[in-house]
Amino acid sequence: MKPPRKLHPLPIETLRTMTSERLLQYRQKALSLEESLETSDFCDTVSELDPSFIWFKNDSRWQPLYDV
C-alpha cells in the first residue's frame, strides 16, 4: 500500500518569499493531502508516520499554511 502524501510545514516567512509558481505547487500538494486519519486506510499504521510532516488536512498545522 502506498503511503499517504505528506507535506513539510514551512514557516510563513518562507512562504512569503517563494515564487508564485512554487507557492502554487506547494498549495497543490497541500490540497492533495487526505482529509483525516479517521477516513484514511492508514489508521492502522499511524505510529509509522513521521510527525514532523503534515499527513492530513485536519492537522492543525495545515490551515495556517493554506490561508497564506
Residue pairs with C-beta under 8 A, 6 or more apart in sequence:
1 41
1 42
3 42
3 49
4 33
4 34
4 40
4 42
4 49
4 55
4 56
5 29
5 32
5 33
5 34
5 55
6 33
6 49
6 50
6 53
6 54
6 55
7 26
7 29
7 30
7 33
7 53
7 54
7 55
7 62
7 65
8 52
8 53
8 54
9 53
9 54
9 61
9 62
9 65
10 26
10 65
12 64
12 65
12 68
15 23
15 26
15 65
15 68
16 68
18 26
26 65
27 66
30 54
30 57
30 62
30 65
30 66
33 54
33 55
33 56
33 57
33 62
34 40
34 42
34 55
34 56
34 57
35 56
35 57
35 58
36 56
36 57
36 58
37 43
37 46
37 55
37 56
37 58
40 56
42 49
42 55
49 55
54 61
54 62
54 65
56 62
